[in-house]
């Protein structure tokens, strides 16, 4: 009962922050990018809370349960991606002072490419929000009150409501609070788990040696690492959620510094969550992998402490859900609907954006109720997005030097995204990586043909 009370209080606090932030979210800059006034601690806190979502808690603990320390690579590839983003692109992105990634793509190429990018992101990000909702259902299901499906509905109503009320102002503030709770909850859970197992030595003696192999293992070879680095790691270099945080930064120096600090801070979290999954494999070998973290909470901790750590898990999931939802709804309202129904002033954008939040929240909930696995749902979305969007956007930063054209970029997006979709629908091995190669080949080949065609004046 105490765990249920803690969760109820947590939900009430999130709603209160949303209501309090409503007064500050009256204009488009306030609602979409928190007035572009956020300092480094706020950007770091928001990035951390966004990244440590369902995949990094429920999903990654499940990977640790299945294959050991190499499960940490799910977040470590993100750290590598953030280092590249911070060193080479964060300043450039912030200086543009935009709202969305498709707006950046339009500056790089043209309106056609921006619209295609927006559509692909919205479709993929519904899957990512759905994965967070699935994770919430798995977490709250251990309370023993109501079914996971009912908790998924409750969770969706909460995070949609405070996002609807306060926009980016609410998200930035809730994310900072949530990132602190996540850190405390994860490391408190790890310390208690290792105490129960007799320390690191006790964990080592209870699991096969292959669970401690790193950076690769019999279950996770070099090819799997390269696949994860490209399909997931690149989403941290070019991602609408990462860029939405950068657009909120006070200046380009804050954007760069915050990105690099976030890259450092997620490394210990990656290993801590993975080891919790390994501990669950030792103590509860009969459970399913994605129940590893929730089972540790319900079986090892007192109701009060379990409720606190459960709230930390929910913080991780909710902070990712609200950010991805706002990113997708902003893109839907500005870059898709706005193309066909432009408004004369910024005030007309906000009502449309709030309706987009509700629409995408409902769509994500429906998808979540249909799907089951957190990691599988995320990999499906990431593969389509990465294969279609990443290479054209990265090339767009060096467009003149690489001589890529809008037509080549559009061909790369459509061809790569389609190949990524086929690879997941038909489960064709290595086609997910092949989709990236297809995207790159189309980008340069079609750009070359396009330039030649234009030069002949035909």
C-alpha positions in Angstrom: 0.0 0.0 0.0 2.9 2.4 0.8 4.3 1.9 -2.7 0.9 2.8 -4.2 0.8 6.0 -2.1 4.2 7.0 -3.2 3.3 6.5 -6.9 0.1 8.5 -6.4 2.0 11.3 -4.8 4.5 11.2 -7.7 1.8 11.5 -10.3 0.2 14.4 -8.4 3.6 16.3 -8.3 4.0 15.9 -12.0 0.5 17.2 -12.7 1.2 20.1 -10.3 4.4 21.1 -12.2 2.4 21.0 -15.4 -0.3 23.3 -14.0 2.3 25.7 -12.6 4.2 25.8 -15.9 1.1 26.7 -17.9 1.5 30.4 -17.0 5.0 30.3 -18.5 4.0 28.5 -21.7 1.9 31.2 -23.4 4.0 31.8 -26.5 5.5 29.4 -29.1 9.1 29.9 -27.8 8.0 29.2 -24.3 5.9 26.1 -25.2 8.3 24.5 -27.7 11.8 25.5 -26.4 11.3 26.9 -22.9 12.1 30.4 -24.0 15.7 29.3 -25.1 16.9 30.3 -21.6 17.9 26.9 -20.1 21.3 26.6 -18.4 23.7 23.6 -18.5 22.3 21.9 -15.3 18.7 22.0 -16.8 19.8 20.7 -20.2 21.9 18.0 -18.7 19.1 16.9 -16.3 16.6 16.9 -19.2 18.9 15.0 -21.5 19.6 12.4 -18.8 15.9 12.0 -18.0 15.1 11.7 -21.7 17.7 9.1 -22.4 17.1 6.9 -19.3 13.7 5.7 -20.4 12.0 2.4 -20.8 14.8 1.0 -22.9 17.5 1.9 -20.4 15.7 0.6 -17.3 13.3 -2.3 -18.2 14.9 -3.1 -21.5 18.6 -2.8 -20.5 18.1 -4.7 -17.2 16.5 -7.4 -19.4 19.6 -7.4 -21.6 21.8 -7.7 -18.5 19.6 -10.6 -17.4 20.0 -12.4 -20.8 23.6 -11.8 -21.7 25.4 -9.9 -18.9 27.7 -6.9 -19.0 27.4 -6.4 -22.8 23.9 -5.3 -22.2 25.3 -2.0 -21.1 26.2 -1.2 -24.8 22.5 -0.2 -25.3 23.4 3.1 -23.4 27.1 3.2 -24.1 26.6 3.6 -27.8 24.4 6.6 -26.9 27.4 8.0 -24.9 29.6 7.7 -28.0 26.9 9.4 -30.1 26.6 12.3 -27.7 30.3 12.8 -27.7 30.2 13.2 -31.5 27.1 15.5 -31.2 28.8 17.7 -28.6 32.2 18.0 -30.3 31.0 18.5 -33.9 27.4 19.5 -34.2 25.8 20.9 -31.0 27.0 24.5 -31.6 25.9 24.4 -35.2 22.4 23.2 -34.2 21.9 25.7 -31.4 22.9 28.7 -33.6 20.1 27.9 -36.0 17.6 28.7 -33.2 14.8 26.5 -34.7 12.0 24.4 -33.1 12.4 21.0 -34.9 14.7 18.8 -36.8 12.6 19.0 -40.0 13.1 22.8 -40.0 16.8 22.2 -39.9 16.4 19.7 -42.8 14.6 22.4 -44.8 17.5 24.8 -44.4 19.8 22.1 -45.5 17.8 20.9 -48.5 14.2 22.0 -49.4 10.5 21.7 -48.3 10.0 18.3 -49.9 12.8 16.8 -47.8 11.6 18.5 -44.7 8.1 17.1 -45.1 9.3 13.6 -45.8 11.6 13.7 -42.7 8.7 15.0 -40.6 6.4 12.2 -41.6 9.0 9.5 -41.0 9.9 10.9 -37.6 6.2 11.1 -36.4 5.6 7.5 -37.5 8.7 6.2 -35.8 8.3 8.2 -32.7 4.8 6.8 -32.1 6.6 3.5 -31.7 9.1 5.0 -29.2 6.4 6.6 -27.1 4.6 3.3 -27.2 7.7 1.5 -25.8 7.7 3.8 -22.8 4.0 3.1 -22.2 4.7 -0.7 -22.4 7.6 -0.2 -19.9 5.3 1.7 -17.5 2.7 -1.1 -17.6 5.4 -3.7 -16.7 6.7 -1.5 -13.8 3.3 -0.7 -12.3 2.0 -4.2 -12.8 4.1 -5.3 -9.8 1.8 -3.2 -7.5 -0.7 -6.0 -7.7 -3.6 -3.5 -8.1 -5.2 -3.5 -11.6 -3.8 -5.0 -14.8 -0.8 -3.6 -16.7 -3.2 -2.4 -19.5 -5.1 -0.3 -17.0 -1.8 1.2 -15.7 -0.7 1.9 -19.2 -3.9 4.0 -19.7 -3.4 5.9 -16.4 0.3 6.5 -17.2 -0.6 7.9 -20.6 -3.3 10.2 -19.2 -0.8 11.6 -16.6 2.1 12.4 -19.0 -0.1 13.6 -21.8 -1.9 16.0 -19.4 1.2 17.8 -18.0 2.8 17.9 -21.4 -0.4 19.4 -22.7 -0.5 22.0 -20.0 3.1 23.2 -19.7 4.9 22.2 -22.9 8.7 22.3 -22.7 8.6 24.4 -19.6 6.9 21.6 -17.7 9.1 18.9 -19.3 12.4 20.7 -18.5 11.4 21.1 -14.9 10.0 17.6 -14.4 13.0 16.1 -16.1 15.5 17.8 -13.7 13.6 16.4 -10.7 13.3 13.0 -12.4 17.0 12.7 -13.3 17.9 13.2 -9.6 15.4 10.5 -8.5 16.6 8.2 -11.2 20.2 8.4 -10.1 19.3 7.9 -6.4 16.9 5.1 -7.1 19.2 3.1 -9.5 22.3 3.2 -7.3 20.3 2.6 -4.1 18.8 -0.5 -5.8 22.2 -1.6 -7.0 23.8 -1.3 -3.5 21.0 -3.3 -1.8 21.0 -6.0 -4.5 24.8 -6.5 -4.3 24.5 -6.6 -0.5 21.9 -9.4 -0.8 24.2 -11.3 -3.2 27.3 -11.0 -1.1 29.0 -8.3 -3.1 30.6 -8.5 -6.6 32.3 -11.8 -5.8 28.9 -13.3 -4.9 27.4 -12.2 -8.2 30.4 -13.6 -10.1 30.1 -17.0 -8.4 26.4 -17.3 -9.2 26.5 -16.6 -12.9 28.4 -18.1 -15.9 31.7 -16.5 -16.7 30.3 -15.4 -20.2 28.0 -13.0 -18.4 31.1 -11.0 -17.3 32.7 -10.9 -20.8 33.2 -7.4 -22.2 33.2 -5.6 -24.7 31.9 -8.7 -26.6 30.7 -12.1 -25.5 29.5 -15.3 -27.1 25.9 -13.9 -27.1 27.0 -10.4 -28.4 29.7 -10.4 -31.0 31.5 -7.7 -32.9 28.9 -7.6 -35.7 26.1 -7.1 -33.1 28.1 -4.2 -31.5 28.6 -2.5 -34.9 24.9 -2.9 -35.7 23.9 -1.3 -32.3 26.4 1.5 -32.7 25.0 2.4 -36.1 21.3 1.9 -35.6 21.0 3.2 -32.1 24.2 5.3 -31.5 23.5 7.5 -34.6 20.1 8.5 -33.2 22.0 10.4 -30.5 24.0 12.3 -33.1 20.9 13.2 -35.2 17.7 12.9 -33.1 14.7 15.2 -32.7 14.7 14.7 -28.9 18.4 15.5 -28.6 18.0 18.6 -30.9 14.9 19.8 -29.0 17.0 20.0 -25.9 19.8 21.8 -27.7 17.3 24.3 -29.0 16.3 25.1 -25.4 19.9 25.9 -24.4 20.7 29.5 -23.5 23.6 29.6 -26.1 25.8 27.3 -28.2 28.4 27.0 -25.4 25.7 25.6 -23.0 24.5 23.2 -25.7 28.0 21.8 -26.3 28.9 21.6 -22.6 25.6 20.0 -21.5 25.8 17.4 -24.3 29.3 16.3 -23.3 28.5 16.1 -19.6 25.5 14.0 -20.4 27.7 11.6 -22.4 29.9 11.1 -19.3 27.1 10.7 -16.8 25.2 8.0 -18.6 28.2 5.6 -18.5 27.9 4.6 -14.8 24.1 4.4 -15.2 24.6 2.0 -18.1 26.6 -0.5 -16.0 24.5 0.0 -12.8 21.2 -1.0 -14.6 22.9 -3.9 -16.4 24.3 -5.3 -13.2 20.8 -5.1 -11.6 19.6 -7.3 -14.4 22.4 -9.7 -13.9 21.5 -9.8 -10.2 18.0 -10.7 -11.1 19.2 -13.5 -13.3 21.1 -14.9 -10.3 18.2 -14.6 -7.8 15.2 -15.2 -10.0 16.3 -17.2 -13.1 12.7 -18.3 -13.9 11.3 -14.8 -14.7 11.2 -13.1 -18.2 14.1 -10.7 -18.9 12.0 -7.5 -19.0 10.6 -8.3 -15.5 14.1 -8.3 -14.0 14.1 -4.8 -12.6 10.5 -4.8 -11.4 11.0 -8.2 -9.7 14.0 -7.0 -7.9 12.0 -4.2 -6.5 9.0 -6.3 -5.4 11.0 -9.2 -4.0 14.0 -7.6 -2.2 13.0 -4.3 -0.9 10.6 -3.1 1.8 7.3 -1.6 0.6 8.6 2.0 1.4 12.0 1.6 -0.3 10.4 -0.4 -3.1 7.9 2.4 -3.7 10.8 5.0 -3.9 12.8 2.9 -6.4 9.6 2.2 -8.3 9.0 6.0 -8.6 12.6 6.3 -9.9 11.8 3.8 -12.6 8.6 5.6 -13.5 10.6 8.9 -13.6 12.9 7.3 -16.2 10.0 6.1 -18.3 7.8 9.2 -18.0 10.6 11.6 -18.8 11.3 9.8 -22.1 7.6 9.6 -22.9 6.9 13.3 -22.4 9.9 14.4 -24.4 9.3 12.1 -27.4 5.7 13.0 -27.4 6.3 16.7 -27.5 9.0 16.3 -30.2 6.6 14.3 -32.4 3.6 16.6 -31.8 5.6 19.7 -32.5 6.8 18.2 -35.8 3.3 17.1 -36.6 1.8 20.6 -35.9 4.6 22.7 -37.4 6.2 20.6 -40.2 3.2 18.6 -41.4 -0.1 20.3 -40.7 1.6 23.7 -40.8 2.6 23.0 -44.5 -1.0 22.7 -45.5 -2.8 25.0 -43.0 -0.3 27.8 -42.1 -1.3 30.2 -39.3 -0.9 34.0 -39.5 0.8 34.2 -36.1 2.4 32.1 -33.4 -0.6 32.1 -31.1 -2.5 30.0 -33.6 0.2 27.2 -33.5 -0.3 26.4 -29.8 -4.0 25.1 -29.9 -3.0 22.9 -32.9 0.0 21.6 -31.1 -2.0 20.7 -28.0 -4.5 18.8 -30.2 -1.4 17.0 -31.8 -0.2 16.0 -28.3 -3.6 14.4 -27.5 -3.8 12.6 -30.9 -0.3 11.2 -30.8 -0.7 10.2 -27.1 -3.8 8.2 -28.0 -2.1 6.6 -31.1 0.9 5.6 -29.0 -1.3 4.0 -26.3 -3.1 2.0 -29.0 0.2 0.8 -30.4 1.5 0.0 -26.9 -1.6 -2.2 -26.1 -0.9 -4.1 -29.3 2.8 -4.7 -28.8 4.7 -6.4 -26.0 8.5 -6.0 -26.0 10.2 -2.7 -25.1 13.5 -3.3 -26.9 11.8 -4.8 -30.0 9.5 -1.9 -30.3 12.4 0.6 -30.0 14.6 -1.3 -32.5 11.7 -1.3 -35.0 11.4 2.5 -34.7 15.1 3.2 -34.6 15.9 1.1 -37.6 13.4 2.9 -39.9 14.5 6.3 -38.6 18.2 5.7 -38.7 18.2 4.1 -42.2 16.1 7.0 -43.6 17.2 10.2 -41.9 20.6 10.1 -40.3 23.0 10.1 -43.4 21.1 12.8 -45.3 21.1 15.1 -42.3 24.8 14.5 -41.4 25.7 15.1 -45.1 23.6 18.3 -45.0 26.0 19.9 -42.6 28.7 19.6 -45.3 26.4 19.8 -48.3 28.6 22.0 -50.5 31.7 20.0 -49.8 30.0 16.6 -50.4 27.9 17.9 -53.3 24.7 16.3 -52.2 21.4 17.6 -53.6 17.8 17.8 -52.2 16.7 15.1 -54.7 19.6 12.8 -53.6 18.6 13.3 -50.0 15.0 12.5 -50.6 15.9 9.4 -52.5 18.2 8.3 -49.6 15.4 8.9 -47.1 12.7 7.0 -49.0 15.0 4.2 -50.1 16.8 3.7 -46.7 13.7 4.1 -44.7 11.8 1.6 -46.8 14.7 -0.9 -46.6 14.8 -0.5 -42.9 11.0 -1.2 -42.7 11.3 -4.3 -44.8 14.2 -5.6 -42.7 12.0 -5.5 -39.6 8.8 -6.7 -41.1 10.4 -9.7 -42.9 13.2 -10.2 -40.3 15.9 -10.2 -43.0 19.2 -10.6 -41.3 21.7 -7.8 -41.9 19.3 -5.8 -44.0 19.0 -3.3 -41.2 22.7 -2.4 -41.7 22.2 -2.8 -45.5 19.5 -0.2 -45.3 22.1 2.4 -44.2 24.3 1.4 -47.1 21.4 1.8 -49.5 20.6 5.2 -48.0 24.3 6.3 -48.5 24.5 4.9 -52.0 21.3 6.6 -53.1 22.3 9.9 -51.5 25.5 10.2 -53.5 24.4 8.4 -56.7 21.2 10.3 -57.2 22.9 13.6 -56.2 25.5 12.9 -58.9 22.8 12.2 -61.5 20.8 15.2 -60.4 23.9 17.5 -60.8 24.7 16.1 -64.2 21.1 16.5 -65.3 21.0 20.1 -64.2 24.3 21.0 -65.7 23.1 19.8 -69.2 20.1 22.2 -68.8 17.6 19.4 -69.6 
